[in-house]
Amino acid sequence: MLDWAEPLGYIWSTLKIKEPEMIYKSGKPTAVILSLADYEELLERVEDAADLKWLRKARLQGVSYRPFADYLKENKRRVPSRH
């Protein structure tokens, strides 16, 4: 199995790429090389978009919420003390 991490890391550090780089095959874009920080930010944005979609749907259905403190009061469980 070929380990791509080392050569790509070398390319990245040698070229000092600051912006995502497009990879082309037959003149068409097929892939993108981006930094780990940019990738993590992209994932965060995708997760935020999914959360907003769920929230909009919940609001349209008239879902209501109660404060967490109220939930805890209603569902209080006693934990036996250790003596």
Secondary structure by P-SEA (a helix, b strand, c coil): cccaaaaaaaaaaaaccccbbbbbcccccccccccaaaaaaaaaaaaaaaaaaaaaaaaaaccccccaaaaaaaacccccccc
